[in-house]
Every structure is written in C-alpha cells, then in structure tokens.
Amino acid sequence: METVSGASNWKLVFRREGGGVTILRAGTPDVRAVLPERLFGLPVTALGDRALAPERQGDALPPGAEAVLVTCGPAEAEWDNRRLQDLALPETLEAMGNYALLNCSTLKTLRMYDGAARWGGGALMNCRSLDTLHLTRTGPDQGEALAWFAGELSRELDVTLHGPDGITARLLFPEYTELYEENCPAHHFDYFISGAGYPYHHCFRQKRLSLKEYDALWRDFLGMEHDEAAALRLAWRRLRWPLDLGEAEAGYRAYLKEHAGDALRLLMEEEDGDVLPLLLDLAEPDREALSAACALAREKGDTAALAALLENQHRRFPAGLEKTFAL
C-alpha cells in the first residue's frame, strides 16, 4: 500500500473514474479528520456506497480498486471511524453514495461545500449525534445541500453558512419528531408530527433557503411549545449575522430584551465573549440581570466579559446602588 502525507490519517480504497476519484472506503482513527481533495493528481468527486461505514473498513479490495495510506502522524486507535466526531469533506465532492455515512454514530459536525448535488438514500442513517453543519458556498448561487440536510435531519440543527469573506449567517433549525402509529381497526398507520421545528426544516423554495419564510415563522414558533434556549439561540444568531433580516429584526430584539438575563448567561457559557458588547446593546439588560452576569463572569474568571459588563452597568446606571439613611 502506497503512503502519502495529508492533513489527517486515512486508509483509503478508491477507484479512478471519469477524470476523478471515487472513494469506496475511508477509515480513520482521528476524532477530527479532513478527507483529501485530490489523490494522485485527480480530484475526489464522490463517496461510494457505505464508504465511511465502520463495519466496512476491513472488507477485501474490490476489483479495479486501489489503496493508499494517508498519514499526518502516529495513529492511536483503530482505523474504523468509531471515534470520528468532526469530518470535513472536499470542495471537489459532487456526489455521496447510498448509506455513505451509515452508522457513524459519534459524528457530530460535518464541514462541506455547497457544490455537491447528488445524495444517496440513507446517507446519514444512524448518524445519531450529527447536529452541526458548516456549509461553504462555492459560487454566487445557493446550492441544494442545506435543503437536503434540513429534510433528512429532524433533530435540532445548527447551521453556519460561510462565504468568501467568512461567516454570512448562522441559523438554528429547531427539533421536531415524526411518529407512525399502527391503527389496527383501520389496518393502516397514522402519521403524526410534533414539535415547533417542522416548518423551519421545510422553509425552502426550489430547494433554496428562503430567509423571508424562515423569519416569518418566528411568531408562530413562540406560540407553540418550544425550548426557550433554542429560541434564544435562534434570535441571537439572526441578529448577530443579520443576512436579509429586514423587518424581522424588531421581533428578535424584543425577545432578547424580554429574556436578557438568560441571553447573557447563554452567551457567556456557549459563545465567544468578544461579542458581548453587541448583545448588551441589543438586549438592554436591567440592573438585576447585569449583576447576575457580573457574578457569573467572576465565577468563570472571565475578566474581558466582566469589564464589558461593568462598563455597560456604569454607563446605563451611573448612580450605582441607591443608598438610604435612617436616624
């Protein structure tokens, strides 16, 4: 087996087809891994059927296939994808075969480009942890990848859209559930949908995301049973990356103001504190919420966040605590 250097450790079985490479099997011991974009001068254009399925990695070499070992350092685990949590697919990828990621149960984050147009059946079957997608647009027009993923995954989906100059939007697609119940007297199955996230996963027209429809779902979403933490993340991310936001800004800002204390806590626990001043300006937290956030910043030892909170507190409540005297 030939050995080449790469960004990650892989044992690859591939076939040269039509000026490109189809990866038939790919196994890695890494937790974070990047599939090569080119092999022996040819672009990697497709993942074959069950290419990354853990149970396939020991199969015999198919007729006409080649094998290569891609290394970036010593490997400390089996080359079977059972530790894989973060996978980056190449920009050259055009197609994903049937059950391509079957049983990649630890995979949580997928990074890919918007150029892939063909998706095999069951490509994400049993990817029970997959809830984060980083999607980079390859051209001026929006591709179909996001519509496909939103339709395949009913769980809460955290999507970051990247453009030539960095992040253009970060969107939350809330969770919903689908349930089939057997109706014995009628000899058929009844289909039920529950959860406020279903319309978000289907706000696409001609397989293109409609941000206008996405934002129009906000009021109905709040009127249904929903996860408040998810609502906070959704509102905050639309305001932080306001791509095509328009008139929907007012509704998101009102929600942040109403839940300013929870929004501050969520941001300090989950995201980059450098954007805390923006949240403070948008949410306008009251004195009590600021005091609680200051206490959390002290507990975490986050001096930058504490400085921003104290500055905001001093600017908005310059008199400090009211004092009373009794004689």
FENCORVEN-V343346 format. One record per pair of residues at least 12 apart in sequence whose C-alpha atoms are under 8 Angstrom apart, sorted by the first residue. I is the first residue (numbers start at 1). J is the second residue. Records with the same first field share a line. If there is no record, write none. Layout:
I->J ; J
This chain:
1->67 ; 68 ; 69
2->67 ; 68 ; 69
3->68 ; 69 ; 70 ; 71
4->68 ; 69 ; 70 ; 71
5->70 ; 71 ; 72
6->36 ; 70 ; 71 ; 72
7->33 ; 34 ; 36 ; 71 ; 72
8->30 ; 32 ; 33 ; 34 ; 35 ; 70 ; 71 ; 72
9->28 ; 29 ; 30 ; 33 ; 69 ; 70 ; 71 ; 72 ; 73 ; 75
10->26 ; 27 ; 28 ; 29 ; 35 ; 69 ; 70 ; 71 ; 79
11->25 ; 26 ; 27 ; 28 ; 67 ; 68 ; 69 ; 70 ; 79
12->24 ; 25 ; 26 ; 27 ; 67 ; 68 ; 69 ; 70
13->25 ; 26 ; 61 ; 65 ; 66 ; 67 ; 68
14->65 ; 66 ; 67
15->64 ; 65 ; 66
16->65
19->42 ; 43
20->42 ; 43 ; 44 ; 45
21->38 ; 39 ; 42 ; 43 ; 44 ; 45 ; 46
22->44 ; 45 ; 46 ; 47 ; 48
23->44 ; 46 ; 47 ; 48 ; 51
24->47 ; 48 ; 49 ; 50 ; 51
25->48 ; 50 ; 51 ; 52 ; 56 ; 57
26->51 ; 52 ; 57
27->52 ; 54 ; 57 ; 79 ; 80 ; 81
28->78 ; 79 ; 80 ; 81 ; 84
29->75 ; 76 ; 77 ; 78 ; 79 ; 80 ; 81 ; 82 ; 83 ; 84
30->75 ; 77 ; 81 ; 83 ; 84
31->83 ; 84 ; 85 ; 86
32->84 ; 85 ; 86 ; 87
33->84 ; 86 ; 87 ; 88
34->87 ; 88 ; 89 ; 90
35->87 ; 88 ; 89 ; 90
36->89 ; 90
37->89 ; 90 ; 91 ; 92
43->92
44->90 ; 92 ; 93
45->92 ; 93 ; 94 ; 95
46->93 ; 94 ; 95 ; 96 ; 97
47->93 ; 95 ; 96 ; 97 ; 100
48->96 ; 97 ; 98 ; 100
49->96 ; 97 ; 98 ; 99 ; 100 ; 120
50->97 ; 98 ; 99 ; 100 ; 101 ; 102 ; 123
51->97 ; 99 ; 100 ; 101
52->81 ; 100 ; 101 ; 102 ; 104
53->81 ; 99 ; 100 ; 101 ; 102 ; 103 ; 104
54->80 ; 81 ; 82 ; 102 ; 103 ; 104
55->80
57->79 ; 80
81->104
82->104 ; 105 ; 106
83->106 ; 107
84->104 ; 106 ; 107
85->106 ; 107 ; 108 ; 109
86->107 ; 108 ; 109 ; 110 ; 111
87->107 ; 109 ; 110 ; 111
88->110 ; 111 ; 112
89->110 ; 111 ; 112 ; 113
90->112 ; 113
91->112 ; 113 ; 115 ; 138
92->115
93->113 ; 115 ; 116
94->115 ; 116 ; 117 ; 118
95->116 ; 117 ; 118 ; 119 ; 120
96->116 ; 118 ; 119 ; 120 ; 123
97->119 ; 120 ; 121 ; 123
98->119 ; 120 ; 121 ; 122 ; 123
99->120 ; 121 ; 122 ; 123 ; 124 ; 125
100->120 ; 122 ; 123 ; 124
101->123 ; 124 ; 125 ; 127
102->122 ; 123 ; 124 ; 125 ; 126 ; 127
103->124 ; 125 ; 126 ; 127
104->126 ; 127 ; 128
105->126 ; 127 ; 128 ; 129 ; 130
106->127 ; 128 ; 129 ; 130
107->127 ; 128 ; 129 ; 130
108->129 ; 130 ; 131 ; 132
109->130 ; 131 ; 132 ; 133 ; 134
110->130 ; 132 ; 133 ; 134
111->133 ; 134 ; 135
112->133 ; 134 ; 135 ; 136
113->135 ; 136 ; 137 ; 138
114->135 ; 136 ; 137 ; 138 ; 142 ; 143 ; 144 ; 145 ; 146
115->137 ; 138 ; 143 ; 145
116->143 ; 144 ; 145
117->143 ; 144 ; 145
124->152
131->155 ; 156 ; 157 ; 158
132->157 ; 158 ; 159
133->157 ; 158 ; 159 ; 160
134->159 ; 160 ; 161 ; 162
135->159 ; 160 ; 161 ; 162
136->161 ; 162 ; 163
137->161 ; 162 ; 163 ; 164
138->163
142->208
143->207 ; 208
144->207 ; 208
146->208 ; 209
147->201 ; 202 ; 204 ; 207 ; 208 ; 209
148->207
150->173 ; 201 ; 202
151->201 ; 202
154->175 ; 176 ; 177 ; 178 ; 197 ; 198 ; 201
155->174 ; 175 ; 176 ; 177
156->172 ; 173 ; 174 ; 175 ; 176 ; 197
157->172 ; 173 ; 174 ; 175
158->170 ; 171 ; 172 ; 173
159->171 ; 172 ; 173
168->241 ; 243
169->237 ; 238 ; 241 ; 242 ; 243
170->237 ; 238 ; 241
171->234 ; 237 ; 238
172->230 ; 233 ; 234 ; 237
173->197 ; 200 ; 201
174->196 ; 197 ; 198 ; 200 ; 201 ; 230
175->195 ; 196 ; 197 ; 198
176->193 ; 194 ; 195 ; 196 ; 197 ; 198
177->193 ; 194 ; 195
178->191 ; 192 ; 193 ; 194
179->191 ; 192 ; 193
180->192
195->225 ; 226
196->221 ; 224 ; 225 ; 226
197->221
199->217
200->214 ; 217
211->244 ; 245
212->244 ; 245
215->245 ; 248
216->248
218->251
219->251
229->266
232->255 ; 256 ; 259 ; 263
235->252 ; 253 ; 255 ; 256
236->252 ; 256 ; 279
238->252
239->252 ; 253
240->278
253->282 ; 283
254->283
256->282 ; 283
257->282 ; 283 ; 284 ; 285
258->283
259->283
260->283 ; 284 ; 285 ; 286 ; 289
261->285 ; 289 ; 290 ; 292 ; 293
264->276 ; 279 ; 280 ; 293
265->293 ; 296
268->297 ; 305
273->304 ; 305
274->304 ; 305
276->305 ; 308
277->308 ; 309
280->312
287->313 ; 317
290->309 ; 313
293->309
294->306 ; 309 ; 310
